[in-house]
Amino acid sequence: MMKTRKISLFYKVLLAIVLVLLAAFCYIRFGLLRPWLTRFEAAQPKHTSQEVFNDLFSPADWGRVYDLAGLEAGLYGDREGFARSMEELTSGQELTLVETSAGLSGARRYIVKAGGDSVAAFTLAGSETEEGRTVWELDKVELLLGQTGTVSVRAPEGWSVQVNGVLLGEDCVAQTVETAAERYLPEGVHGRRTVLWQTQASAIRQAEVKVLDRDGQSAPLSYQDGCFMAGERSEEPDEEARAALLGAARTYARFMIRESTSEQLRRYFDSESQIYSTIRQSEIWVKNTTDHSFDSEEISEYRRYSRSLFSARVKMDMNVKRTNGTLKGYHVDSTFFFRQTAAGWRAYEMTNVDVQREITRTRLIFMDGQKELGRFFVSSEECSFTPPAVTAPAGKRFAGWAVREKSGDSVTMTVRFRPEADGTASLPAGWTPEPMTLYAAFE
């Protein structure tokens, strides 16, 4: 009987201990541990990212996004214009949040999407507390859609260009173009010259481009091949200029078969010019002719440089009948440069060269990582240039100057120029110059 009582007492004590332990466990589990677990769970990046998303993008506060991303007014328009553009862009679309890779930084990066388009991104950075917990906080905000679209505008030299209300300066000149006619003009007189302007602007809305001519008047614009174009209106020669051009071409052709005289040449050519002497000393085309005629006369590429200077290209066929009765054809295709003299318009130069051939000077920018090493213009007339010197990091060698293309989070480097031992880089034959930012590539 005694033994039975002892066993019963043992189980009672054991049950009491178990109940005390269970109560202690429950107290710790639900009294002390739960707040800790709650704080731990709340500190996880998935919750912080959702809080940031709700705060900035649900509903979207594009004004705050503009501020946090550090956007520039000249690049995106003002704060209010940016917000209106983003509201229009995302109207009727649900904004969603997607986590993406932040590389090896240890941070957490998230993409905000509108439909299938990535419109913005933000990054969370983690920091350790005294208790050893990692706390995640907003680090930076980025705009992804149309962040750095390049706006290109081509306009005559001397005209001014505005993009989104900002007047472009010399640092935005990416290319200049002149023609071979410069070689036949007096010092200080220029032929057709154009400038390619480039700047960064938001592609969220179509850039507002305005071009003003030399008189400050707004010029009409066209858009082709990704570039805004403004140009001077084409000119046509007046009757006096046409008479001078056709008269010079006909008289020259006649002189080459000895059907015109030096005196007749002086009616159209400046007798003090080198071309006048050259024509008089040239070997004639054919002797012993009985008749001639002209057809297919054409005047093109007329260009007025000043009130007293112009040029144009003249084409015509001269049909010559020889004394033996046979016919011989001669084709005239030359550009004539005329200047006003006391005696009237006189040609001071004539050439078969294509004087409208364009000569470009194109800007190249050289970068070593984020550091700019220099920038200069390379002419299409050159066959080589000397880029800045660069020092390769330890364990690597310089591979050349490359263009960098970014697709998503991946970057592709394509080497375009490999300097020779003397430091110069050759330009490939037939190279069409284009403005480039070149990065030092190492391997």
Backbone torsions as a table, in degrees:
resi	resn	phi	psi	omega
1	MET	NA	-42.8	178.4
2	MET	-61.3	-43.2	-178.6
3	LYS	-63.3	-39.8	-179.6
4	THR	-64.1	-37.7	179.4
5	ARG	-66.7	-39.2	179.7
6	LYS	-63.9	-41.8	179.7
7	ILE	-65.0	-41.3	179.6
8	SER	-63.1	-40.3	178.6
9	LEU	-65.2	-38.6	179.8
10	PHE	-60.0	-46.1	-178.8
11	TYR	-68.2	-30.8	177.1
12	LYS	-67.3	-44.6	178.3
13	VAL	-63.0	-43.2	179.8
14	LEU	-61.9	-42.3	179.4
15	LEU	-62.9	-40.1	179.5
16	ALA	-63.5	-42.7	179.5
17	ILE	-62.5	-43.7	179.7
18	VAL	-61.7	-41.5	180.0
19	LEU	-65.4	-40.0	177.8
20	VAL	-63.4	-45.1	179.2
21	LEU	-63.0	-41.8	179.1
22	LEU	-63.7	-40.4	178.7
23	ALA	-64.9	-41.3	178.9
24	ALA	-63.8	-41.8	179.4
25	PHE	-62.4	-44.4	-179.4
26	CYS	-64.7	-37.0	179.9
27	TYR	-64.6	-45.3	179.7
28	ILE	-66.4	-44.7	-175.9
29	ARG	-63.2	-46.3	-173.6
30	PHE	-103.9	-16.3	-178.9
31	GLY	-97.3	-50.4	-177.5
32	LEU	-97.5	-42.5	-172.9
33	LEU	-73.4	-35.8	-175.8
34	ARG	-59.4	-49.4	177.5
35	PRO	-57.9	-39.2	178.7
36	TRP	-63.5	-44.6	178.7
37	LEU	-64.5	-37.1	179.3
38	THR	-63.6	-45.4	178.6
39	ARG	-64.3	-39.3	179.8
40	PHE	-63.6	-45.3	-178.3
41	GLU	-65.9	-40.7	-178.7
42	ALA	-65.3	-27.4	-178.3
43	ALA	-81.6	-6.3	-179.7
44	GLN	-68.1	146.6	-175.2
45	PRO	-60.5	-28.7	-178.2
46	LYS	-65.3	-33.2	178.2
47	HIS	-77.9	-40.4	178.7
48	THR	-63.5	-41.8	180.0
49	SER	-63.3	-37.3	179.2
50	GLN	-68.1	-36.9	177.5
51	GLU	-64.1	-43.7	178.4
52	VAL	-63.4	-43.1	179.5
53	PHE	-61.0	-45.4	179.8
54	ASN	-63.4	-37.0	-176.6
55	ASP	-71.0	-40.0	-173.6
56	LEU	-100.5	-29.1	-169.0
57	PHE	-126.0	1.8	-178.5
58	SER	-140.8	85.0	-3.1
59	PRO	-77.1	163.2	-174.7
60	ALA	-71.0	134.3	173.9
61	ASP	-114.0	83.1	-172.4
62	TRP	-67.5	-24.3	175.4
63	GLY	-64.4	-43.8	177.2
64	ARG	-67.9	-37.3	176.5
65	VAL	-60.4	-42.7	177.5
66	TYR	-56.8	-45.7	-178.5
67	ASP	-68.5	-48.0	-176.4
68	LEU	-67.0	-31.0	179.9
69	ALA	-81.1	-8.6	178.9
70	GLY	65.3	37.8	-177.6
71	LEU	-72.0	151.5	-177.8
72	GLU	-99.7	140.5	-178.1
73	ALA	-62.1	-39.1	-178.6
74	GLY	-67.7	-23.7	-176.4
75	LEU	-88.8	-35.5	-172.9
76	TYR	-121.0	7.9	-170.0
77	GLY	79.6	-174.3	-178.6
78	ASP	-79.9	177.3	-175.3
79	ARG	-61.0	-43.8	-178.2
80	GLU	-67.7	-40.6	178.9
81	GLY	-64.3	-38.0	177.3
82	PHE	-62.8	-45.9	-179.1
83	ALA	-62.1	-42.2	178.9
84	ARG	-62.4	-42.8	-178.5
85	SER	-62.7	-42.6	-179.2
86	MET	-68.8	-36.8	177.4
87	GLU	-64.3	-40.9	177.8
88	GLU	-66.7	-39.9	-177.0
89	LEU	-65.0	-39.8	-175.0
90	THR	-100.1	6.6	-178.0
91	SER	-57.8	128.7	178.1
92	GLY	79.8	1.9	-179.7
93	GLN	-113.1	140.5	178.2
94	GLU	-82.8	132.2	176.1
95	LEU	-86.0	130.8	-179.2
96	THR	-125.7	162.2	-175.5
97	LEU	-116.8	131.7	179.8
98	VAL	-134.3	129.9	176.9
99	GLU	-80.5	142.6	178.7
100	THR	-135.9	174.6	-177.6
101	SER	-73.7	139.9	174.5
102	ALA	-110.1	18.6	178.9
103	GLY	73.4	-144.9	-176.8
104	LEU	-97.4	12.5	-175.5
105	SER	-72.6	-21.6	-175.7
106	GLY	87.7	-7.1	178.7
107	ALA	-81.9	173.9	176.7
108	ARG	-119.4	128.7	-176.8
109	ARG	-117.3	139.8	-176.2
110	TYR	-131.6	139.5	179.2
111	ILE	-104.5	135.1	174.6
112	VAL	-102.1	122.4	-175.9
113	LYS	-112.7	145.9	170.9
114	ALA	-118.8	102.2	-171.2
115	GLY	66.9	-125.0	178.9
116	GLY	-95.7	0.8	-176.9
117	ASP	-98.0	136.0	173.4
118	SER	-84.9	115.8	-174.4
119	VAL	-103.4	-28.2	-177.9
120	ALA	-155.4	170.4	177.4
121	ALA	-151.1	154.6	172.0
122	PHE	-142.4	156.9	-176.2
123	THR	-123.5	137.5	173.8
124	LEU	-105.1	137.0	176.7
125	ALA	-113.7	139.5	-178.3
126	GLY	-99.1	146.1	176.1
127	SER	-139.1	148.0	-177.1
128	GLU	-87.3	138.0	174.7
129	THR	-92.4	173.8	178.4
130	GLU	-64.7	-27.7	179.1
131	GLU	-81.4	-0.2	179.2
132	GLY	88.5	6.1	178.5
133	ARG	-87.0	153.2	176.1
134	THR	-98.0	122.8	179.0
135	VAL	-106.8	131.2	-177.4
136	TRP	-104.1	132.2	-179.0
137	GLU	-134.9	155.5	178.8
138	LEU	-63.3	128.2	-178.7
139	ASP	-103.6	-51.5	178.9
140	LYS	-154.8	159.3	178.6
141	VAL	-123.3	137.8	-179.3
142	GLU	-127.6	151.3	170.0
143	LEU	-101.9	128.9	-175.9
144	LEU	-103.0	-36.0	-174.1
145	LEU	-82.7	112.6	177.1
146	GLY	68.6	31.6	-174.5
147	GLN	-67.3	-40.0	-176.3
148	THR	-137.2	63.0	175.8
149	GLY	-78.5	138.8	180.0
150	THR	-91.2	125.4	175.3
151	VAL	-101.8	124.6	-179.6
152	SER	-112.9	134.2	179.9
153	VAL	-135.0	126.4	176.9
154	ARG	-111.4	127.3	-175.9
155	ALA	-147.5	159.4	177.8
156	PRO	-60.5	149.2	176.8
157	GLU	-60.6	139.4	-179.2
158	GLY	94.2	-11.8	175.9
159	TRP	-89.4	155.5	-179.8
160	SER	-106.7	150.5	-175.5
161	VAL	-127.2	134.4	175.7
162	GLN	-122.4	136.8	175.2
163	VAL	-125.8	120.6	-176.9
164	ASN	53.2	39.1	176.0
165	GLY	82.6	-0.7	-178.5
166	VAL	-102.9	125.5	178.6
167	LEU	-74.7	125.8	-178.2
168	LEU	-78.1	140.4	179.8
169	GLY	-103.8	-176.6	-176.6
170	GLU	-61.1	-26.4	179.8
171	ASP	-68.2	-11.8	179.0
172	CYS	-96.9	2.2	177.7
173	VAL	-76.7	115.5	-177.7
174	ALA	-101.5	-21.9	-177.5
175	GLN	-163.7	143.6	172.1
176	THR	-122.8	146.7	-178.1
177	VAL	-132.2	130.8	172.1
178	GLU	-131.0	175.6	-178.1
179	THR	-115.5	164.7	179.0
180	ALA	-65.8	-11.1	178.0
181	ALA	-61.8	-22.3	179.8
182	GLU	-54.8	-31.8	-176.1
183	ARG	-71.2	-15.3	-176.1
184	TYR	-110.6	8.7	-177.1
185	LEU	-107.4	152.1	178.0
186	PRO	-62.5	157.5	179.3
187	GLU	-58.8	134.9	179.9
188	GLY	90.6	-9.1	178.1
189	VAL	-106.1	132.6	-176.1
190	HIS	-119.3	152.2	175.4
191	GLY	-86.8	-158.5	179.6
192	ARG	-67.1	121.6	179.1
193	ARG	-128.5	135.7	177.2
194	THR	-128.2	158.1	179.8
195	VAL	-126.7	134.1	173.3
196	LEU	-98.5	116.2	178.1
197	TRP	-100.1	139.9	176.1
198	GLN	-137.1	137.3	176.2
199	THR	-148.6	166.5	178.8
200	GLN	-94.9	135.7	178.2
201	ALA	-150.6	159.1	-178.0
202	SER	-68.7	131.4	175.4
203	ALA	-88.0	4.3	178.8
204	ILE	-63.3	-39.5	175.6
205	ARG	-129.2	154.2	-178.9
206	GLN	-61.3	131.4	-178.4
207	ALA	-61.5	141.7	177.2
208	GLU	-92.3	104.6	-175.7
209	VAL	-108.2	133.8	178.3
210	LYS	-136.2	130.5	178.9
211	VAL	-119.3	129.5	179.6
212	LEU	-111.5	132.4	179.2
213	ASP	-77.2	-173.1	-176.2
214	ARG	-63.8	-22.2	178.9
215	ASP	-92.3	3.5	180.0
216	GLY	80.9	11.4	179.5
217	GLN	-90.3	142.0	179.7
218	SER	-68.5	130.1	-177.6
219	ALA	-97.8	144.2	176.0
220	PRO	-65.7	147.7	-177.0
221	LEU	-120.7	147.7	169.1
222	SER	-123.2	166.5	-178.2
223	TYR	-133.8	118.8	179.4
224	GLN	-150.2	142.7	178.9
225	ASP	51.9	40.0	175.9
226	GLY	75.1	18.4	-175.7
227	CYS	-138.0	136.7	171.9
228	PHE	-79.1	134.9	-174.9
229	MET	-122.2	132.5	173.1
230	ALA	-132.6	135.6	-177.1
231	GLY	-148.4	159.0	175.6
232	GLU	-73.1	150.9	179.5
233	ARG	-67.9	142.3	178.3
234	SER	-65.8	144.7	-178.0
235	GLU	-107.0	155.5	175.6
236	GLU	-124.7	140.5	-179.7
237	PRO	-67.5	143.0	174.9
238	ASP	-78.3	178.8	-175.5
239	GLU	-62.1	-36.7	179.9
240	GLU	-65.3	-42.6	179.1
241	ALA	-68.0	-40.6	179.0
242	ARG	-61.7	-42.7	-180.0
243	ALA	-63.0	-40.5	179.1
244	ALA	-65.7	-42.0	-178.5
245	LEU	-66.3	-51.8	-178.5
246	LEU	-66.9	-37.2	178.6
247	GLY	-63.9	-41.0	179.7
248	ALA	-66.2	-43.9	-178.6
249	ALA	-66.1	-43.8	179.6
250	ARG	-65.4	-44.3	-178.2
251	THR	-65.2	-39.3	176.2
252	TYR	-60.7	-49.8	-178.5
253	ALA	-62.1	-40.8	178.6
254	ARG	-64.2	-39.7	-179.9
255	PHE	-61.7	-32.2	-178.3
256	MET	-74.1	-8.2	171.4
257	ILE	-120.1	14.9	177.7
258	ARG	59.7	38.4	175.1
259	GLU	-106.2	4.6	171.1
260	SER	-137.6	164.0	-173.2
261	THR	-112.6	172.0	176.5
262	SER	-62.9	-35.6	178.2
263	GLU	-63.5	-40.6	177.9
264	GLN	-67.8	-35.0	175.4
265	LEU	-59.5	-41.5	-176.8
266	ARG	-66.3	-13.8	175.8
267	ARG	-72.7	-20.3	-176.7
268	TYR	-124.7	-20.7	-178.2
269	PHE	-115.7	143.0	176.5
270	ASP	-69.4	118.1	-175.3
271	SER	-66.8	-13.9	178.7
272	GLU	-96.7	1.5	-178.1
273	SER	-87.6	159.4	178.9
274	GLN	-68.6	-34.2	-177.6
275	ILE	-66.7	-32.3	177.7
276	TYR	-62.5	-45.7	178.9
277	SER	-66.0	-38.5	-179.2
278	THR	-63.6	-43.2	-179.7
279	ILE	-63.1	-44.2	-177.5
280	ARG	-64.6	-27.1	-178.0
281	GLN	-96.3	-1.2	-177.0
282	SER	-74.3	150.1	176.2
283	GLU	-73.3	134.6	-175.6
284	ILE	-70.0	159.6	-177.2
285	TRP	-78.7	-43.3	-175.6
286	VAL	-154.8	148.0	177.0
287	LYS	-106.4	168.3	171.6
288	ASN	55.5	66.8	176.7
289	THR	-108.4	155.0	178.8
290	THR	-115.6	-20.8	-177.7
291	ASP	-163.7	162.7	175.0
292	HIS	-158.5	160.8	178.6
293	SER	-152.1	161.8	180.0
294	PHE	-121.3	143.3	171.8
295	ASP	-150.3	175.7	-178.9
296	SER	54.7	42.2	179.8
297	GLU	-76.6	135.1	-175.7
298	GLU	-147.0	134.3	174.8
299	ILE	-116.1	128.6	-179.1
300	SER	-144.2	173.6	175.7
301	GLU	54.1	37.8	178.2
302	TYR	-68.7	134.7	-179.5
303	ARG	-142.6	122.1	176.9
304	ARG	-97.5	120.7	-178.3
305	TYR	-94.4	-30.5	177.2
306	SER	-161.6	-177.0	179.9
307	ARG	-67.4	-18.3	-175.6
308	SER	-121.4	19.8	-176.7
309	LEU	-151.7	130.9	174.6
310	PHE	-153.3	166.6	174.5
311	SER	-143.7	161.4	176.2
312	ALA	-164.8	157.5	178.0
313	ARG	-98.6	134.1	-179.0
314	VAL	-122.1	129.5	174.2
315	LYS	-121.9	140.4	174.7
316	MET	-164.1	159.0	175.9
317	ASP	-111.5	132.5	174.7
318	MET	-110.1	123.0	179.0
319	ASN	-100.6	119.2	-174.4
320	VAL	-111.6	131.3	175.6
321	LYS	-102.2	120.7	-178.4
322	ARG	-85.6	166.9	-176.4
323	THR	-65.4	-22.6	178.6
324	ASN	-85.2	5.0	176.2
325	GLY	91.5	-7.7	180.0
326	THR	-83.1	157.7	178.9
327	LEU	-106.6	143.6	178.4
328	LYS	-134.4	131.8	-179.4
329	GLY	-104.3	141.2	177.1
330	TYR	-130.3	133.8	-177.6
331	HIS	-104.9	126.2	175.9
332	VAL	-102.6	128.1	178.7
333	ASP	-149.2	91.5	-175.2
334	SER	-141.6	155.5	172.8
335	THR	-102.9	130.2	-178.2
336	PHE	-109.5	135.8	175.3
337	PHE	-108.7	122.4	-177.5
338	PHE	-114.6	145.3	170.5
339	ARG	-131.8	153.5	-179.4
340	GLN	-79.9	127.3	176.5
341	THR	-121.7	177.2	178.6
342	ALA	-61.6	-27.9	-178.7
343	ALA	-90.5	-3.9	-178.4
344	GLY	119.8	-163.8	179.7
345	TRP	-73.2	129.0	178.2
346	ARG	-135.2	138.1	177.9
347	ALA	-77.8	128.9	177.3
348	TYR	-109.6	-6.2	177.7
349	GLU	-155.6	147.0	176.0
350	MET	-144.1	133.9	-176.9
351	THR	-148.0	151.4	173.6
352	ASN	-92.7	-1.6	179.2
353	VAL	-70.1	144.8	175.1
354	ASP	-75.0	95.5	-174.6
355	VAL	-74.7	-11.1	176.6
356	GLN	-91.9	5.6	176.2
357	ARG	-62.6	131.1	-175.1
358	GLU	-84.9	138.4	175.0
359	ILE	-116.9	117.8	-174.4
360	THR	-106.3	147.9	170.2
361	ARG	-122.6	116.2	-169.8
362	THR	-115.2	136.8	-178.4
363	ARG	-79.6	132.9	172.1
364	LEU	-120.1	133.4	177.7
365	ILE	-112.8	131.0	-176.1
366	PHE	-111.2	127.1	-176.1
367	MET	-124.6	142.8	168.7
368	ASP	-118.1	94.9	-171.8
369	GLY	69.1	-121.6	178.5
370	GLN	-96.6	1.1	-177.1
371	LYS	-97.4	125.8	177.1
372	GLU	-81.8	126.3	-179.4
373	LEU	-93.2	-19.3	-179.7
374	GLY	158.0	167.6	176.4
375	ARG	-149.7	142.9	175.4
376	PHE	-159.5	173.4	-176.5
377	PHE	-103.9	138.2	178.3
378	VAL	-113.6	130.9	-177.9
379	SER	-87.5	146.6	176.0
380	SER	-67.9	-12.5	177.8
381	GLU	-82.5	-12.8	-176.6
382	GLU	-89.7	153.2	175.2
383	CYS	-105.8	-6.0	178.1
384	SER	-159.7	168.0	175.6
385	PHE	-150.9	166.5	-178.4
386	THR	-114.6	103.8	179.4
387	PRO	-75.0	168.6	178.4
388	PRO	-62.9	151.9	175.4
389	ALA	-75.6	147.7	-179.6
390	VAL	-141.0	144.9	-179.7
391	THR	-105.5	127.4	-178.9
392	ALA	-77.4	145.0	175.4
393	PRO	-63.3	161.5	180.0
394	ALA	-57.7	133.6	178.0
395	GLY	84.8	1.5	179.6
396	LYS	-129.6	166.4	175.2
397	ARG	-129.2	153.2	-178.4
398	PHE	-72.3	124.6	-177.3
399	ALA	-97.5	-19.4	-179.6
400	GLY	138.0	-177.6	179.7
401	TRP	-97.1	126.4	-170.9
402	ALA	-125.1	153.0	169.5
403	VAL	-90.9	146.3	-176.5
404	ARG	-114.1	128.4	178.5
405	GLU	-121.7	131.2	-178.1
406	LYS	-110.7	131.2	176.0
407	SER	-132.0	106.2	-175.2
408	GLY	66.4	-125.8	179.1
409	ASP	-97.2	1.7	-179.1
410	SER	-102.1	145.9	-179.1
411	VAL	-123.1	129.9	178.6
412	THR	-112.2	131.0	177.9
413	MET	-108.8	125.9	178.1
414	THR	-120.7	115.6	-177.7
415	VAL	-70.7	126.9	179.7
416	ARG	-106.5	-30.9	-178.2
417	PHE	-136.7	132.3	176.9
418	ARG	-118.3	107.4	-179.1
419	PRO	-60.8	146.2	176.4
420	GLU	-79.7	-177.8	-178.5
421	ALA	-60.9	-31.2	-179.1
422	ASP	-85.1	4.4	176.5
423	GLY	92.3	-7.5	-178.9
424	THR	-88.2	153.1	176.7
425	ALA	-118.9	132.0	-177.6
426	SER	-83.7	144.7	174.4
427	LEU	-95.8	128.1	-178.4
428	PRO	-63.2	147.1	178.9
429	ALA	-60.2	135.6	179.9
430	GLY	74.3	12.9	-178.8
431	TRP	-63.3	128.1	175.6
432	THR	-93.2	109.6	-175.2
433	PRO	-62.2	140.2	174.9
434	GLU	-144.4	142.5	180.0
435	PRO	-60.1	133.2	-177.1
436	MET	-141.1	149.3	165.8
437	THR	-107.2	119.7	-174.1
438	LEU	-109.5	135.9	-177.8
439	TYR	-113.2	140.2	176.2
440	ALA	-66.4	123.8	179.8
441	ALA	-108.4	136.1	-179.0
442	PHE	-123.3	153.9	176.8
443	GLU	-147.3	NA	NA
